[in-house]
Amino acid sequence: MIAVFDRVLIANRGEIAVRIIRTLDRLGVESVAVFSDADADAPHVRAATTAVRIGPADARRSYLDGAAVIGAALAAGAQAVHPGYGFLSENAAFARACAEAGLVFVGPPAPAIETMGDKIRARAAVEARGVATVPGIARPGLSDADLVEGAAEVGYPVLVKPSAGGGGKGMHRVDRADDLPAALAQARREAAAAFGDDALFVERFVAEPRHIEVQVLADAHGAVIHLGERECSLQRRHQKIVEEAPSPLLDPAQRAAIGRAACETARAVGYAGVGTVEFIVSARRPDEPFFMEMNTRLQVEHAVTELVTGIDLVEQQLRVAAGEPLALTQDGIRLAGHAIEARVYAEDPSNGFLPTGGRLLDVRWPADVRVDAGVAAGSLVGAHYDPMIAKVVAHGATRADALASLQQALSATRLPGVTTNIRFLGRLLDLPAVVAGDLDTGLVDREVPALSADPVPDADFAACAVHEVPSGHGAWRADGWRLAGARGAVLRYADGDGEAVVTVRERDVVVERAGSRAVVPRAELADLEVRAAEDGATLWVSGAAGDRAISRPALVRRALRASSPELVSPMPGSVVAVHVADGDEVALGDAVASVEAMKMEHVLRAPVAGVVRLLAVVGAAVVRGQRLAVVEPPTDERRP
């Protein structure tokens, strides 16, 4: 037990709150959960010793409301606040407010958060300690004109990055000078929305870049050690997807060198607690790591470090926060085996990775691997928070063992009710480059077209039909039309731009699609489970290939949507930008409006050329399918 604490409040939600509670339980420390109205019955609420409501679903009025969180901690009798990651975890003002209220903030000192939270100040601080940084232009108060001029000096391609944040939000690669002004405008908007600060800087884009980060641990008595590195190069649009420890790139000497650089980075700001120092490393020169940023908190991917070191990082955070000196030394750190983590997101890779949602009809996690999850059967996954709902983490004696274990674990995961990226992850892990460890931060984006293609197997259509017509004879169609006889019952399902026509017979099922006809024996359907969703129009098929939503009947065709003059929101969220004025003429593909949900911004573009009629304004909350604008043909084309 941590002697100083007998009750700790977790200022977070979802899988990280559940994970922190697990350590508190083991240490005999009571846990206090906080929750918004959207999370009243969430797993982290049920897992905690006690729970306190802090506001409505809007994170700005609940999880991001520092005063409400501190009030809950005081009311519950907590001595400390663990911020998890995201939300208030890297908010120096919140750390100070906790101290002023007599609460221990389980994190680094506020000055360290402030310095490392400002990427421009962070670069200066680490450079003073002899740590190399990526060539670029980084100083306070840079205007767009300064950045344009600096980018020309640095040389293209460049990365535009927000000074106040991380996680890939607001970061853009720019290959041509003509594209930089638009990228700067979007980056400033995203940075202001995510971090309340639109300051930007520009760095050279490193060739064949690999994202390697080092876990550091420091106490308040001056001791600083590292716990090895993690490879985080598998990213989509700068958002990590798969992480592993150790990196397959580094040899022991390079590992020791990057570890020393990370420790010097922590010393540069008087760091105390658990932190992560991120480096960009060229695959061509792994002995020359460049400092990118320091995350002054626990990382999402901390689990892989825990598995290879056997060290509970949350426990270490608590002990450092309680004032204890480190009981660990650098010489005592050993890496055993290999660990790989896959992030499970509520998103649809086949539809541009748009965030999804819905109520989980069932939740089944694989055995023999670590799963950090924030959902359970019956959980409603909405648009209010980050779309990551779980992490599946495998450990093995070798990298190959860990990869095989993770693949098996993903295939055993069941999450019907919400479309996820699990099949995408499986295809990613099968790539020859991934199997070989030949990674870089652009690999996923280059392979997205192939990885996101997700045609529905004939067996899934067949299973749905058998679920609806188990006997194969005398069936009533959903529209009331009875089809029976030797041919069997006929049903229709959405299949991309068209339909799958499925005939259920006594021993088999015939699936007819554009250009193909397949006969599926009923015996091949035994391992597929089918459940009906609440909307009555969707069936969920679960099997070795994951979970898939199949619609019946096909009410909307993608082809019709593609040619429609209407722009509809692809997801529930809010309008964060309108790029044109009502009545403006637009060309095909022009940006009209941007919708944000689950920390993701989606730009809606004109589906045809014409005149825009706006139906939404900035700040408006919208639901999926809501009309935001209509593009009318030009006046001369509308005349009879």
C-alpha positions as CSV (number, residue, x, y, z in Angstrom):
1,M,0.0,0.0,0.0
2,I,1.1,3.6,-0.7
3,A,1.4,5.0,2.9
4,V,0.5,8.5,1.9
5,F,-2.7,7.7,0.0
6,D,-5.7,5.7,1.1
7,R,-8.1,7.1,-1.6
8,V,-7.2,8.4,-5.1
9,L,-9.6,10.0,-7.6
10,I,-9.2,9.1,-11.3
11,A,-9.9,12.2,-13.5
12,N,-10.5,10.2,-16.6
13,R,-12.8,7.5,-18.1
14,G,-12.8,4.4,-20.2
15,E,-10.0,1.9,-20.4
16,I,-7.3,4.0,-18.7
17,A,-9.6,4.6,-15.7
18,V,-10.3,0.8,-15.4
19,R,-6.6,0.1,-15.7
20,I,-5.6,2.6,-12.9
21,I,-8.3,1.1,-10.7
22,R,-6.8,-2.3,-11.2
23,T,-3.5,-1.1,-9.7
24,L,-5.2,0.8,-6.9
25,D,-7.1,-2.4,-6.0
26,R,-3.9,-4.4,-5.8
27,L,-2.3,-1.8,-3.6
28,G,-5.3,-1.6,-1.3
29,V,-6.0,2.0,-2.2
30,E,-9.7,3.1,-2.6
31,S,-10.6,4.5,-6.0
32,V,-13.0,7.3,-6.8
33,A,-14.3,7.5,-10.4
34,V,-15.8,10.5,-12.0
35,F,-18.4,10.3,-14.8
36,S,-20.5,12.4,-17.1
37,D,-24.1,11.7,-17.9
38,A,-23.0,9.6,-20.9
39,D,-20.9,7.4,-18.6
40,A,-23.3,6.8,-15.7
41,D,-23.2,3.1,-16.1
42,A,-19.8,2.7,-17.7
43,P,-17.3,0.0,-16.7
44,H,-15.0,2.4,-14.9
45,V,-17.8,3.6,-12.7
46,R,-18.8,0.1,-11.8
47,A,-15.2,-0.9,-11.1
48,A,-14.4,2.0,-8.7
49,T,-14.9,2.0,-4.9
50,T,-17.1,5.0,-5.3
51,A,-18.1,7.4,-8.1
52,V,-19.1,11.0,-8.5
53,R,-21.0,12.7,-11.3
54,I,-19.3,15.8,-12.6
55,G,-21.4,17.0,-15.5
56,P,-23.1,16.4,-18.8
57,A,-21.7,14.4,-21.8
58,D,-19.9,17.4,-23.2
59,A,-16.3,16.9,-22.1
60,R,-15.8,20.6,-21.7
61,R,-18.5,20.6,-19.0
62,S,-17.4,17.4,-17.3
63,Y,-14.0,15.7,-17.7
64,L,-12.3,18.9,-18.8
65,D,-13.9,20.9,-16.0
66,G,-11.0,21.1,-13.5
67,A,-13.0,22.8,-10.8
68,A,-15.6,20.1,-10.9
69,V,-13.0,17.3,-10.7
70,I,-11.3,19.0,-7.8
71,G,-14.6,19.5,-6.1
72,A,-15.4,15.8,-6.5
73,A,-12.0,14.8,-5.1
74,L,-12.5,16.9,-2.0
75,A,-16.1,15.7,-1.5
76,A,-15.0,12.1,-1.7
77,G,-12.1,12.5,0.7
78,A,-9.3,11.7,-1.9
79,Q,-5.7,12.7,-1.1
80,A,-4.6,12.5,-4.8
81,V,-5.8,12.9,-8.3
82,H,-4.5,10.6,-11.1
83,P,-5.3,12.3,-14.5
84,G,-4.7,9.2,-16.7
85,Y,-4.0,10.5,-20.3
86,G,-5.8,13.0,-22.4
87,F,-8.2,15.5,-20.8
88,L,-6.4,17.2,-17.9
89,S,-3.3,15.1,-17.8
90,E,-1.0,17.7,-19.3
91,N,-2.7,20.8,-17.9
92,A,-0.3,22.7,-15.7
93,A,-3.0,25.0,-14.4
94,F,-4.9,21.9,-13.2
95,A,-1.8,20.5,-11.6
96,R,-1.4,23.8,-9.7
97,A,-5.1,23.9,-8.8
98,C,-4.8,20.4,-7.3
99,A,-1.9,21.5,-5.1
100,E,-3.7,24.7,-4.0
101,A,-6.7,22.5,-2.9
102,G,-4.4,20.3,-0.9
103,L,-4.5,17.4,-3.4
104,V,-1.4,15.5,-4.8
105,F,-1.4,15.6,-8.6
106,V,-0.1,12.2,-9.8
107,G,2.2,13.6,-12.5
108,P,5.2,15.8,-13.0
109,P,5.7,19.3,-11.6
110,A,3.7,22.0,-13.3
111,P,6.8,23.8,-14.7
112,A,7.8,20.6,-16.5
113,I,4.4,20.2,-18.0
114,E,4.5,23.8,-19.2
115,T,7.9,23.6,-20.8
116,M,7.3,20.3,-22.5
117,G,3.7,21.2,-23.4
118,D,5.2,24.1,-25.5
119,K,7.1,22.3,-28.3
120,I,9.1,25.4,-29.1
121,R,10.3,25.9,-25.5
122,A,10.9,22.1,-25.3
123,R,13.2,22.2,-28.2
124,A,15.3,24.9,-26.6
125,A,15.4,23.1,-23.3
126,V,16.7,19.8,-24.7
127,E,19.1,21.5,-27.1
128,A,20.7,23.1,-24.0
129,R,21.3,19.6,-22.7
130,G,23.0,18.5,-25.9
131,V,20.0,16.5,-27.2
132,A,19.6,16.7,-31.0
133,T,16.4,18.1,-32.6
134,V,15.0,18.0,-36.1
135,P,16.1,21.0,-38.2
136,G,13.3,23.5,-38.5
137,I,12.0,26.9,-37.6
138,A,10.7,27.1,-34.0
139,R,10.3,30.2,-31.9
140,P,7.4,31.9,-30.2
141,G,5.0,34.0,-32.2
142,L,5.7,32.7,-35.7
143,S,3.2,34.2,-38.2
144,D,2.1,32.3,-41.3
145,A,4.5,34.5,-43.4
146,D,7.4,33.5,-41.0
147,L,6.5,29.8,-41.4
148,V,6.3,30.1,-45.2
149,E,9.7,31.7,-45.3
150,G,11.2,29.3,-42.8
151,A,9.8,26.2,-44.7
152,A,11.6,27.4,-47.8
153,E,14.8,27.6,-45.9
154,V,14.4,24.2,-44.3
155,G,13.4,22.6,-47.6
156,Y,10.4,20.5,-48.6
157,P,8.8,18.2,-47.5
158,V,8.1,19.7,-44.1
159,L,5.9,18.9,-41.1
160,V,3.6,21.6,-39.7
161,K,3.2,21.0,-36.0
162,P,1.3,22.7,-33.1
163,S,3.4,24.0,-30.4
164,A,0.9,23.2,-27.6
165,G,-0.1,19.6,-28.2
166,G,0.6,16.2,-29.6
167,G,-1.1,13.0,-30.6
168,G,-0.9,13.9,-34.3
169,K,-3.7,16.5,-34.0
170,G,-3.0,19.6,-36.1
171,M,0.1,17.9,-37.7
172,H,0.4,18.1,-41.5
173,R,3.0,17.0,-44.0
174,V,3.4,19.5,-46.8
175,D,5.3,18.6,-50.0
176,R,4.8,21.8,-52.0
177,A,5.1,25.5,-51.1
178,D,1.7,26.1,-52.8
179,D,0.0,23.8,-50.3
180,L,1.5,25.4,-47.2
181,P,-0.9,28.3,-46.6
182,A,-4.0,26.0,-46.6
183,A,-2.2,23.5,-44.3
184,L,-1.3,26.3,-41.9
185,A,-4.9,27.5,-41.7
186,Q,-6.2,24.0,-41.0
187,A,-3.5,23.3,-38.5
188,R,-4.2,26.5,-36.6
189,R,-7.9,25.7,-36.5
190,E,-7.2,22.2,-35.3
191,A,-4.6,23.3,-32.7
192,A,-6.9,26.0,-31.3
193,A,-9.8,23.5,-31.0
194,A,-7.7,20.8,-29.4
195,F,-5.3,22.8,-27.2
196,G,-6.6,26.3,-27.0
197,D,-3.5,27.6,-28.7
198,D,-2.9,27.9,-32.4
199,A,0.9,28.5,-32.3
200,L,2.7,26.4,-34.9
201,F,6.3,25.5,-36.0
202,V,7.8,23.8,-39.0
203,E,10.3,20.9,-39.1
204,R,12.1,19.1,-41.9
205,F,10.3,15.8,-42.8
206,V,12.8,13.0,-42.0
207,A,13.3,10.4,-44.8
208,E,12.1,6.9,-44.0
209,P,11.1,8.1,-40.5
210,R,10.5,5.8,-37.6
211,H,8.8,6.9,-34.4
212,I,10.7,5.6,-31.4
213,E,9.9,6.7,-27.9
214,V,11.6,6.0,-24.6
215,Q,9.9,5.4,-21.2
216,V,11.5,7.4,-18.5
217,L,11.0,7.3,-14.7
218,A,12.2,9.9,-12.3
219,D,11.7,10.7,-8.7
220,A,11.8,14.0,-6.8
221,H,15.2,13.2,-5.4
222,G,17.1,13.5,-8.7
223,A,17.1,9.9,-9.9
224,V,16.3,9.4,-13.5
225,I,16.2,6.0,-15.4
226,H,14.7,4.7,-18.6
227,L,12.8,1.5,-19.2
228,G,13.7,0.9,-22.8
229,E,12.1,2.0,-25.9
230,R,8.9,1.5,-27.9
231,E,8.4,1.4,-31.7
232,C,5.4,3.4,-32.6
233,S,5.9,3.8,-36.4
234,L,2.7,2.1,-37.4
235,Q,0.5,5.2,-37.6
236,R,-2.3,6.5,-39.7
237,R,-2.3,10.3,-40.2
238,H,0.1,10.6,-37.3
239,Q,-2.1,8.7,-34.9
240,K,-0.6,5.5,-33.5
241,I,-2.3,2.2,-34.3
242,V,0.2,-0.5,-33.3
243,E,3.1,-0.2,-30.8
244,E,5.7,-2.6,-29.7
245,A,8.6,-3.0,-27.3
246,P,11.5,-3.2,-27.9
247,S,12.0,-1.7,-31.3
248,P,13.2,-4.1,-34.0
249,L,15.4,-1.4,-35.4
250,L,17.8,-0.7,-32.6
251,D,20.9,-2.7,-31.5
252,P,22.0,-2.6,-27.8
253,A,24.4,0.3,-28.3
254,Q,21.8,2.4,-30.1
255,R,19.3,1.5,-27.4
256,A,21.6,2.7,-24.7
257,A,22.3,5.9,-26.5
258,I,18.7,6.8,-27.1
259,G,18.0,6.0,-23.5
260,R,20.7,8.4,-22.3
261,A,19.2,11.1,-24.5
262,A,15.8,10.5,-23.0
263,C,17.1,10.8,-19.5
264,E,18.9,14.0,-20.3
265,T,15.6,15.3,-21.7
266,A,13.9,14.6,-18.4
267,R,16.7,16.3,-16.4
268,A,16.3,19.3,-18.6
269,V,13.0,20.2,-16.9
270,G,13.5,18.7,-13.5
271,Y,11.1,15.9,-14.3
272,A,9.5,13.6,-11.7
273,G,7.2,10.7,-12.4
274,V,6.5,8.6,-15.5
275,G,7.1,10.3,-18.9
276,T,7.8,9.5,-22.5
277,V,10.4,11.1,-24.7
278,E,9.6,10.8,-28.4
279,F,12.2,10.6,-31.1
280,I,12.2,10.6,-34.9
281,V,14.8,8.2,-36.3
282,S,15.7,7.7,-39.9
283,A,15.8,4.0,-40.8
284,R,19.0,4.9,-42.7
285,R,20.7,6.3,-39.6
286,P,19.3,4.7,-36.4
287,D,22.3,6.0,-34.5
288,E,21.1,9.6,-35.0
289,P,17.8,10.1,-33.0
290,F,16.1,13.5,-33.1
291,F,14.0,14.7,-30.2
292,M,10.4,15.4,-31.1
293,E,8.5,16.0,-27.9
294,M,8.0,14.7,-24.4
295,N,4.7,13.5,-23.2
296,T,4.4,14.4,-19.5
297,R,2.0,11.6,-18.6
298,L,1.3,8.0,-18.9
299,Q,1.1,6.9,-22.6
300,V,-1.7,4.8,-24.2
301,E,1.0,2.3,-25.2
302,H,2.6,1.9,-21.7
303,A,1.3,-1.7,-21.5
304,V,4.0,-3.0,-23.8
305,T,6.7,-1.6,-21.6
306,E,5.0,-3.1,-18.5
307,L,5.0,-6.6,-20.2
308,V,8.6,-6.6,-21.2
309,T,9.9,-5.1,-17.9
310,G,7.5,-6.5,-15.4
311,I,7.1,-3.0,-13.9
312,D,3.7,-1.5,-13.0
313,L,4.0,2.1,-14.3
314,V,0.9,3.3,-12.5
315,E,2.3,2.0,-9.2
316,Q,5.6,3.8,-9.9
317,Q,3.6,7.0,-10.6
318,L,1.9,6.7,-7.3
319,R,5.1,6.0,-5.3
320,V,6.9,9.0,-6.9
321,A,3.9,11.2,-6.2
322,A,3.9,10.1,-2.6
323,G,7.5,11.3,-2.3
324,E,9.2,7.9,-2.3
325,P,12.7,7.6,-3.9
326,L,13.0,5.1,-6.8
327,A,13.6,1.6,-5.7
328,L,14.8,0.8,-9.3
329,T,18.2,1.4,-10.8
330,Q,19.2,1.5,-14.4
331,D,21.4,-1.6,-14.0
332,G,18.4,-3.5,-12.7
333,I,16.2,-3.0,-15.7
334,R,15.9,-6.1,-18.0
335,L,13.8,-6.5,-21.1
336,A,12.2,-9.9,-21.4
337,G,10.7,-11.0,-24.7
338,H,8.6,-8.9,-27.0
339,A,5.2,-7.2,-26.6
340,I,2.9,-5.7,-29.3
341,E,-0.2,-3.7,-28.8
342,A,-3.1,-3.0,-31.2
343,R,-5.5,-0.2,-30.6
344,V,-9.2,-1.0,-31.2
345,Y,-11.1,2.0,-32.5
346,A,-14.8,2.6,-33.1
347,E,-14.3,3.6,-36.7
348,D,-15.0,2.3,-40.3
349,P,-11.8,1.8,-42.3
350,S,-13.8,1.1,-45.5
351,N,-15.5,4.5,-45.1
352,G,-12.6,6.8,-44.7
353,F,-12.1,5.8,-41.0
354,L,-15.0,7.8,-40.0
355,P,-15.9,7.4,-36.3
356,T,-18.8,5.0,-35.7
357,G,-20.9,4.3,-32.7
358,G,-23.8,2.2,-31.4
359,R,-24.7,-0.1,-28.5
360,L,-22.5,-3.2,-28.1
361,L,-24.7,-6.3,-28.4
362,D,-21.9,-8.4,-26.9
363,V,-18.3,-8.1,-25.8
364,R,-15.9,-11.1,-25.8
365,W,-12.2,-10.7,-25.2
366,P,-9.5,-13.2,-26.0
367,A,-7.8,-15.3,-23.4
368,D,-4.1,-15.4,-22.7
369,V,-3.4,-11.8,-23.6
370,R,-3.7,-8.5,-21.9
371,V,-6.8,-6.5,-22.7
372,D,-7.3,-2.9,-21.4
373,A,-10.9,-2.1,-22.2
374,G,-13.4,0.6,-21.3
375,V,-16.6,-1.1,-22.6
376,A,-18.8,-4.0,-21.8
377,A,-21.9,-5.7,-23.3
378,G,-24.6,-3.1,-23.5
379,S,-22.2,-0.1,-23.5
380,L,-23.2,2.8,-25.8
381,V,-20.3,4.0,-27.8
382,G,-21.1,7.6,-28.7
383,A,-19.5,10.6,-30.4
384,H,-18.5,12.5,-27.3
385,Y,-15.1,11.0,-26.7
386,D,-12.1,9.5,-28.3
387,P,-13.0,6.5,-30.6
388,M,-10.4,4.2,-29.0
389,I,-12.4,1.6,-26.9
390,A,-9.7,-1.0,-26.0
391,K,-6.2,-2.2,-26.4
392,V,-5.2,-5.8,-27.1
393,V,-1.7,-6.5,-26.0
394,A,0.3,-9.8,-26.6
395,H,3.6,-10.8,-25.2
396,G,5.9,-13.6,-26.5
397,A,9.5,-14.9,-26.2
398,T,10.2,-13.4,-29.6
399,R,8.7,-10.8,-31.9
400,A,7.3,-13.5,-34.2
401,D,5.6,-15.2,-31.2
402,A,4.1,-11.9,-30.0
403,L,2.8,-11.1,-33.6
404,A,1.2,-14.5,-33.9
405,S,-0.4,-14.2,-30.5
406,L,-1.8,-10.8,-31.3
407,Q,-3.3,-12.0,-34.6
408,Q,-5.0,-14.9,-32.8
409,A,-6.3,-12.6,-30.1
410,L,-7.8,-10.1,-32.6
411,S,-9.5,-12.9,-34.5
412,A,-11.1,-14.1,-31.1
413,T,-12.4,-10.6,-30.2
414,R,-16.1,-10.1,-30.6
415,L,-17.7,-6.6,-30.5
416,P,-21.0,-6.8,-32.5
417,G,-23.0,-3.6,-32.5
418,V,-20.1,-1.2,-33.3
419,T,-18.0,-1.2,-36.5
420,T,-14.3,-1.3,-35.5
421,N,-10.9,-1.4,-37.1
422,I,-10.2,-5.0,-36.1
423,R,-10.1,-6.5,-39.6
424,F,-7.9,-3.6,-40.7
425,L,-5.5,-4.4,-37.9
426,G,-5.3,-8.0,-38.9
427,R,-4.5,-7.2,-42.5
428,L,-1.9,-4.6,-41.3
429,L,-0.1,-7.2,-39.1
430,D,0.0,-9.6,-42.0
431,L,2.0,-7.1,-44.3
432,P,5.4,-8.5,-45.1
433,A,7.1,-5.3,-44.0
434,V,5.4,-5.5,-40.6
435,V,6.3,-9.1,-40.2
436,A,9.9,-8.2,-41.1
437,G,10.0,-5.2,-38.8
438,D,10.7,-2.9,-41.8
439,L,8.6,0.0,-40.6
440,D,8.2,3.7,-41.1
441,T,5.6,6.3,-40.2
442,G,4.2,6.4,-43.7
443,L,3.8,2.7,-44.2
444,V,0.1,2.5,-43.1
445,D,-1.0,5.5,-45.2
446,R,0.7,4.1,-48.3
447,E,-1.1,0.8,-47.8
448,V,-4.5,2.2,-46.7
449,P,-6.3,1.4,-50.0
450,A,-5.5,-2.3,-49.8
451,L,-5.8,-2.6,-46.1
452,S,-9.2,-0.8,-45.9
453,A,-10.9,-2.8,-48.7
454,D,-13.4,-4.9,-46.9
455,P,-15.8,-6.9,-49.2
456,V,-18.5,-8.9,-47.5
457,P,-17.9,-12.6,-47.7
458,D,-20.7,-14.7,-49.3
459,A,-21.0,-16.7,-46.1
460,D,-21.9,-13.6,-44.1
461,F,-24.9,-12.8,-46.4
462,A,-25.8,-16.5,-46.2
463,A,-25.7,-16.5,-42.4
464,C,-28.0,-13.5,-42.2
465,A,-30.5,-15.1,-44.5
466,V,-30.5,-18.4,-42.6
467,H,-30.9,-16.4,-39.3
468,E,-34.0,-14.7,-40.8
469,V,-35.4,-17.8,-42.6
470,P,-34.1,-20.8,-40.5
471,S,-36.3,-23.3,-42.3
472,G,-35.8,-22.2,-45.8
473,H,-39.5,-22.7,-46.7
474,G,-42.8,-20.9,-46.1
475,A,-41.0,-17.7,-45.1
476,W,-42.6,-14.3,-44.9
477,R,-40.4,-11.4,-46.3
478,A,-40.1,-8.3,-44.0
479,D,-42.3,-6.4,-46.5
480,G,-45.1,-9.0,-46.1
481,W,-44.5,-10.8,-49.4
482,R,-44.4,-14.6,-49.0
483,L,-42.0,-16.5,-51.2
484,A,-42.0,-20.3,-50.9
485,G,-41.6,-23.4,-52.9
486,A,-38.7,-25.3,-54.4
487,R,-36.7,-22.1,-55.0
488,G,-36.9,-21.2,-51.3
489,A,-37.0,-17.8,-49.6
490,V,-35.4,-14.8,-51.2
491,L,-33.9,-11.9,-49.3
492,R,-31.9,-8.8,-50.4
493,Y,-29.1,-7.1,-48.6
494,A,-26.9,-4.0,-49.2
495,D,-23.7,-4.8,-51.0
496,G,-21.7,-1.7,-51.6
497,D,-23.3,0.1,-54.5
498,G,-25.7,-2.7,-55.2
499,E,-27.5,-5.6,-53.7
500,A,-26.8,-9.2,-52.7
501,V,-29.8,-11.4,-53.6
502,V,-29.8,-14.4,-51.3
503,T,-31.9,-17.6,-51.7
504,V,-32.3,-19.9,-48.8
505,R,-32.7,-23.6,-49.7
506,E,-32.9,-26.7,-47.6
507,R,-29.2,-27.6,-47.7
508,D,-27.5,-24.6,-49.0
509,V,-27.8,-20.8,-49.7
510,V,-27.3,-19.1,-53.0
511,V,-25.7,-15.7,-53.0
512,E,-26.0,-13.6,-56.2
513,R,-24.1,-10.4,-56.5
514,A,-22.9,-8.2,-59.3
515,G,-21.0,-10.6,-61.6
516,S,-21.0,-13.6,-59.3
517,R,-23.1,-16.4,-58.0
518,A,-22.0,-18.6,-55.0
519,V,-23.6,-21.6,-53.4
520,V,-22.8,-21.8,-49.7
521,P,-23.5,-25.1,-47.8
522,R,-25.3,-24.6,-44.5
523,A,-22.6,-26.6,-42.8
524,E,-20.1,-23.8,-43.5
525,L,-22.2,-21.3,-41.5
526,A,-22.0,-23.1,-38.1
527,D,-19.3,-20.9,-36.7
528,L,-21.0,-17.6,-37.6
529,E,-23.3,-15.9,-35.1
530,V,-26.0,-13.4,-36.2
531,R,-27.6,-10.8,-34.0
532,A,-30.2,-8.2,-34.8
533,A,-29.5,-4.6,-33.9
534,E,-31.9,-2.3,-32.1
535,D,-32.8,-0.4,-35.4
536,G,-34.3,-3.6,-36.9
537,A,-32.6,-2.9,-40.2
538,T,-29.2,-4.2,-39.4
539,L,-27.9,-7.6,-38.7
540,W,-24.5,-8.3,-37.1
541,V,-22.4,-11.3,-38.2
542,S,-19.6,-12.5,-35.9
543,G,-17.0,-15.0,-36.8
544,A,-13.2,-15.5,-37.2
545,A,-13.1,-12.5,-39.5
546,G,-14.6,-10.2,-36.8
547,D,-17.9,-8.5,-36.6
548,R,-19.7,-7.0,-39.6
549,A,-22.9,-5.0,-40.0
550,I,-25.2,-6.0,-42.9
551,S,-28.2,-3.9,-43.8
552,R,-31.5,-5.1,-45.1
553,P,-33.1,-3.7,-47.2
554,A,-30.6,-1.5,-49.1
555,L,-32.3,1.8,-48.6
556,V,-29.4,4.1,-49.7
557,R,-27.0,3.4,-52.4
558,R,-23.4,4.7,-52.3
559,A,-23.7,5.6,-55.9
560,L,-26.7,7.8,-55.3
561,R,-25.0,9.5,-52.4
562,A,-22.0,10.2,-54.5
563,S,-24.0,12.1,-57.1
564,S,-26.4,13.8,-54.7
565,P,-26.2,17.6,-54.5
566,E,-26.7,17.3,-50.7
567,L,-23.9,17.3,-48.2
568,V,-24.8,15.3,-45.1
569,S,-22.9,14.7,-41.9
570,P,-21.2,11.3,-42.0
571,M,-21.1,11.2,-38.2
572,P,-22.6,12.8,-35.1
573,G,-20.5,15.7,-34.0
574,S,-20.3,19.5,-34.4
575,V,-19.6,21.9,-37.2
576,V,-16.2,23.4,-36.6
577,A,-15.7,25.3,-39.9
578,V,-17.7,26.6,-42.9
579,H,-15.4,27.3,-45.8
580,V,-17.8,29.1,-48.1
581,A,-20.6,31.7,-47.8
582,D,-24.2,31.0,-48.5
583,G,-24.7,31.6,-52.3
584,D,-21.1,31.1,-53.3
585,E,-20.3,29.2,-56.4
586,V,-18.2,26.1,-55.9
587,A,-16.5,23.6,-58.1
588,L,-16.6,19.8,-57.7
589,G,-14.5,18.9,-54.7
590,D,-14.3,22.3,-53.1
591,A,-14.4,22.3,-49.2
592,V,-17.7,23.4,-47.9
593,A,-17.8,22.5,-44.2
594,S,-15.9,20.6,-41.6
595,V,-17.4,18.3,-38.9
596,E,-15.6,17.2,-35.8
597,A,-16.3,14.1,-33.7
598,M,-14.2,11.9,-31.4
599,K,-11.2,14.3,-32.0
600,M,-11.4,13.8,-35.8
601,E,-12.2,16.5,-38.3
602,H,-13.9,15.5,-41.5
603,V,-14.0,17.9,-44.5
604,L,-17.2,17.8,-46.6
605,R,-16.6,18.7,-50.2
606,A,-19.0,19.7,-53.0
607,P,-20.3,16.6,-54.7
608,V,-21.1,18.6,-57.8
609,A,-20.4,22.1,-59.2
610,G,-23.0,24.8,-58.4
611,V,-24.3,27.3,-55.9
612,V,-24.1,26.5,-52.1
613,R,-27.1,26.8,-49.8
614,L,-25.9,26.4,-46.2
615,L,-28.1,24.7,-43.7
616,A,-25.7,24.7,-40.7
617,V,-23.5,27.2,-38.9
618,V,-20.2,26.8,-37.0
619,G,-20.8,25.4,-33.5
620,A,-24.0,23.6,-34.4
621,A,-24.4,20.1,-33.1
622,V,-25.4,17.7,-35.8
623,V,-26.4,14.1,-36.0
624,R,-25.3,11.5,-38.5
625,G,-27.1,12.0,-41.8
626,Q,-28.1,15.6,-41.1
627,R,-28.1,17.9,-44.1
628,L,-25.5,20.6,-43.8
629,A,-25.6,22.1,-47.3
630,V,-27.1,21.7,-50.7
631,V,-25.2,22.5,-54.0
632,E,-27.6,23.7,-56.7
633,P,-26.7,23.6,-60.3
634,P,-25.6,27.0,-61.7
635,T,-28.5,29.4,-62.8
636,D,-28.0,28.9,-66.5
637,E,-28.3,25.1,-66.0
638,R,-31.5,25.5,-64.0
639,R,-33.3,27.3,-66.8
640,P,-35.8,25.3,-68.9
